[in-house]
């Protein structure tokens, strides 16, 4: 059996790529921003706030939940969503680590 592309890269590189893919749609960014601004769990307001169809919102929520950026809690017939704080901090650290590499590389002033 051959080697897969994910085997060619580190665990961290694969995780960053999966996170970037999950965050790579403007609707998902809007959902994350809405959840961050709400500072609490929300349920039915996303459709009204974003103007997208319920099915579209549900699909994007599923993607964000699968990667762990948000959590969902069933409350009766609806689900309340909020930012998964521990994952959010982990993601922040991963991306900061990536961006910090650029700063370190260019400190020598020899970069192009």
PAZAPA-4460 file (N, C-alpha, C; in steps of 0.05 Angstrom, whole numbers, plus 32768, in hexadecimal, padded with zeros to 4 digits):
% residues 112
    n_x    n_y    n_z   ca_x   ca_y   ca_z    c_x    c_y    c_z   seq   type   mol
   8011   7FE9   8000   8000   8000   8000   8012   8019   8000     1      X     A
   800A   802D   7FF1   801A   8045   7FEF   8017   8058   8007     2      X     A
   8028   806C   8006   8027   807F   801C   8012   8095   8015     3      X     A
   8003   809E   8029   7FEF   80B2   8024   7FFB   80CE   8028     4      X     A
   7FEE   80E2   801D   7FF8   80FD   801F   7FFA   8105   803D     5      X     A
   7FE7   80FC   804D   7FE8   8104   8069   7FFF   80F8   8078     6      X     A
   800A   80E2   806D   8022   80D5   8079   803B   80E5   8073     7      X     A
   803A   80F6   805F   8052   8106   8057   8056   811E   8069     8      X     A
   8042   8125   8078   8042   813E   8088   8040   8138   80A6     9      X     A
   8048   814B   80B6   8047   8147   80D3   802A   8148   80DD    10      X     A
   8026   813E   80F5   800B   813F   8101   8002   815C   8102    11      X     A
   8014   816E   810A   800D   818B   810C   8006   8197   80F1    12      X     A
   8014   8190   80DC   800E   819A   80C1   7FF3   8190   80B8    13      X     A
   7FED   8176   80BD   7FD3   816B   80B5   7FBC   8179   80C5    14      X     A
   7FC1   817D   80DF   7FAC   818A   80F0   7FA7   81A7   80E6    15      X     A
   7FBC   81B6   80E1   7FB9   81D1   80D7   7FAA   81D2   80BD    16      X     A
   7FB0   81BF   80AB   7FA2   81BE   8091   7F85   81B7   8095    17      X     A
   7F7E   81A5   80A7   7F62   819E   80AC   7F53   81B6   80B8    18      X     A
   7F60   81C4   80CA   7F53   81DC   80D6   7F4F   81F2   80C1    19      X     A
   7F63   81F6   80B0   7F61   820B   809C   7F4B   8204   8088    20      X     A
   7F48   81EA   8082   7F33   81E1   8070   7F18   81E6   807C    21      X     A
   7F15   81DF   8096   7EFC   81E3   80A4   7EF4   8200   80A6    22      X     A
   7F08   8211   80A8   7F03   822E   80AB   7F04   823C   808F    23      X     A
   7F07   822D   807A   7F0B   8238   8060   7EF2   823F   8050    24      X     A
   7EDD   8245   805E   7EC4   824E   8051   7EBA   8267   805F    25      X     A
   7EB2   827C   8051   7EA9   8294   805F   7E91   8290   8071    26      X     A
   7E80   827D   806A   7E69   8278   807C   7E72   826D   8097    27      X     A
   7E86   825C   8096   7E90   8251   80AF   7E9E   8266   80C0    28      X     A
   7EAD   8278   80B3   7EB9   828E   80C1   7EA3   82A0   80CE    29      X     A
   7E8E   82A5   80BF   7E78   82B5   80CA   7E6B   82A7   80E1    30      X     A
   7E67   828D   80E0   7E5C   827E   80F6   7E6E   8280   810F    31      X     A
   7E88   827C   810B   7E9B   827E   8121   7E9A   829A   812D    32      X     A
   7E9A   82AF   811C   7E99   82CA   8126   7E7F   82CF   8136    33      X     A
   7E69   82C5   812C   7E50   82C8   813A   7E50   82BA   8156    34      X     A
   7E5B   82A2   8156   7E5D   8294   8170   7E70   82A2   8183    35      X     A
   7E86   82AC   8179   7E99   82BB   818A   7E8C   82D4   8195    36      X     A
   7E7D   82E2   8185   7E71   82FB   818D   7E5A   82F6   81A1    37      X     A
   7E4D   82DF   819F   7E36   82D8   81B0   7E40   82D2   81CD    38      X     A
   7E58   82C8   81CF   7E64   82C1   81E9   7E53   82AE   81F9    39      X     A
   7E42   829F   81EB   7E31   828B   81F8   7E27   8278   81E3    40      X     A
   7E1A   8263   81EC   7E0F   8250   81D9   7DF6   825C   81CB    41      X     A
   7DF4   8257   81B1   7DDD   8261   81A2   7DD0   8249   8193    42      X     A
   7DB7   824C   818B   7DAB   8238   817B   7D9F   8243   8162    43      X     A
   7D87   824C   8162   7D79   8253   8149   7D80   826D   813B    44      X     A
   7D92   827C   8145   7D96   8297   813B   7DA8   8298   8122    45      X     A
   7DB7   8283   811C   7DCA   8284   8106   7DBC   8288   80EB    46      X     A
   7DA6   827B   80E7   7D98   827E   80CD   7D90   829B   80C9    47      X     A
   7D84   82A7   80DD   7D7C   82C3   80DB   7D94   82D6   80D8    48      X     A
   7DA8   82D1   80E8   7DC0   82E3   80E8   7DD0   82E2   80CE    49      X     A
   7DD3   82CA   80C3   7DE4   82C6   80AB   7DD5   82C6   8091    50      X     A
   7DBB   82C2   8092   7DAB   82C2   8079   7DB0   82AA   8068    51      X     A
   7DBA   8294   8073   7DBE   827B   8064   7DA8   8267   806B    52      X     A
   7DA4   8254   8059   7D90   8240   805E   7D98   822E   8076    53      X     A
   7D84   8224   8084   7D89   8213   809B   7D9B   81FB   8094    54      X     A
   7D96   81EF   807D   7DA6   81D8   8074   7DC4   81E0   8070    55      X     A
   7DC8   81F8   8065   7DE3   8201   8061   7DF1   8207   807B    56      X     A
   7DE3   8214   808E   7DEE   8219   80A8   7DF5   81FF   80B6    57      X     A
   7DE3   81EB   80B4   7DE7   81D1   80C1   7E00   81C3   80B6    58      X     A
   7E04   81C5   809C   7E1C   81B9   8090   7E35   81C6   809A    59      X     A
   7E36   81E0   809C   7E4D   81EE   80A5   7E52   81E9   80C3    60      X     A
   7E3D   81E8   80D3   7E3F   81E2   80EF   7E4B   81C6   80F3    61      X     A
   7E42   81B3   80E2   7E4D   8198   80E4   7E6B   8197   80DF    62      X     A
   7E74   81A6   80CB   7E91   81A7   80C5   7EA0   81B3   80DC    63      X     A
   7E96   81C8   80E7   7EA4   81D5   80FE   7EA4   81C3   8117    64      X     A
   7E8E   81B5   811A   7E8C   81A3   8131   7E9F   818B   812E    65      X     A
   7EA0   8180   8116   7EB1   8169   8111   7ECF   816F   8116    66      X     A
   7ED8   8187   8110   7EF4   818E   8115   7EF8   8196   8132    67      X     A
   7EE2   819B   8141   7EE4   81A1   815D   7EE4   81BE   8164    68      X     A
   7EE0   81D0   8151   7EE0   81EC   8157   7EC8   81F6   8166    69      X     A
   7EB1   81E7   8163   7E99   81EE   8171   7E8E   81D5   817F    70      X     A
   7E7D   81DA   8193   7E6F   81C5   81A1   7E51   81C9   819D    71      X     A
   7E43   81B3   819D   7E26   81B5   819B   7E19   81A5   81B1    72      X     A
   7E04   81B0   81BE   7DF6   81A3   81D3   7DD8   81A2   81CB    73      X     A
   7DCD   818A   81CC   7DB1   8187   81C5   7DA0   8192   81DC    74      X     A
   7D8D   81A3   81D5   7D7A   81AE   81E9   7D5E   81AC   81DD    75      X     A
   7D50   8197   81E4   7D36   8192   81D9   7D38   818A   81BC    76      X     A
   7D2C   8199   81AA   7D2D   8193   818E   7D42   81A3   817F    77      X     A
   7D51   81B4   818D   7D65   81C4   8180   7D81   81BE   818C    78      X     A
   7D95   81C8   817F   7DB0   81C5   8189   7DBC   81E1   818E    79      X     A
   7DC9   81E5   81A4   7DD6   81FE   81AA   7DF4   81FA   81A5    80      X     A
   7E00   820E   8197   7E1C   820D   8190   7E2C   8222   819D    81      X     A
   7E45   821C   81A3   7E57   8230   81AE   7E74   8228   81A6    82      X     A
   7E86   823B   81A9   7EA2   8236   81A4   7EAD   8222   81B8    83      X     A
   7EBC   820F   81AE   7ECA   81FC   81C0   7EE4   820A   81C9    84      X     A
   7EE4   8215   81E1   7EF9   8227   81EA   7F14   8219   81EA    85      X     A
   7F15   8200   81F3   7F2F   81F2   81F5   7F3B   81EE   81D9    86      X     A
   7F2A   81E6   81C6   7F33   81E2   81AA   7F3B   81FC   819E    87      X     A
   7F2C   8211   81A4   7F31   822C   8199   7F4D   8235   81A1    88      X     A
   7F54   8231   81BA   7F6F   8238   81C4   7F84   8228   81B7    89      X     A
   7F7F   820E   81B3   7F92   81FC   81A5   7F97   8205   8189    90      X     A
   7F81   820C   817B   7F83   8215   815F   7F92   8230   815E    91      X     A
   7F8C   8241   8170   7F9A   825B   8172   7FB8   8256   8175    92      X     A
   7FC0   8244   8186   7FDC   823D   818A   7FE9   8232   8171    93      X     A
   7FDB   8220   8163   7FE6   8214   814B   7FEB   822A   8135    94      X     A
   7FD7   823B   8131   7FDB   8250   811C   7FF0   8265   8125    95      X     A
   7FF0   826C   813F   8004   827E   8148   8020   8273   8145    96      X     A
   8023   8259   814A   803D   824C   8146   8046   824D   8129    97      X     A
   8033   824A   8116   8039   824C   80FA   8041   8269   80F3    98      X     A
   8032   827C   80FC   8037   8298   80F5   8051   82A2   8103    99      X     A
   8057   8297   811A   8070   829F   8128   8088   8295   8119   100      X     A
   8086   8280   810A   809C   8276   80FA   80A5   828A   80E6   101      X     A
   8092   8299   80DA   8098   82AD   80C7   80A7   82C4   80D4   102      X     A
   809E   82CC   80EB   80AC   82E2   80F9   80C9   82DB   80FF   103      X     A
   80CD   82C2   8108   80E8   82B9   810F   80F9   82B7   80F6   104      X     A
   80EE   82AE   80E0   80FD   82AB   80C7   8106   82C5   80BC   105      X     A
   80F5   82DA   80BF   80FC   82F4   80B3   810A   8307   80C6   106      X     A
   810F   82FF   80DE   811E   8310   80F1   813A   8316   80E7   107      X     A
   8145   8304   80D7   8160   8308   80CD   8162   831E   80B7   108      X     A
   814B   8327   80AD   814A   833B   8098   8155   8330   807D   109      X     A
   815C   8317   807C   8166   830B   8063   8150   82FF   8052   110      X     A
   8138   8300   805C   8122   82F4   804C   811A   8307   8035   111      X     A
   810E   82FC   8021   8108   830B   8009   80F0   831C   800B   112      X     A
***
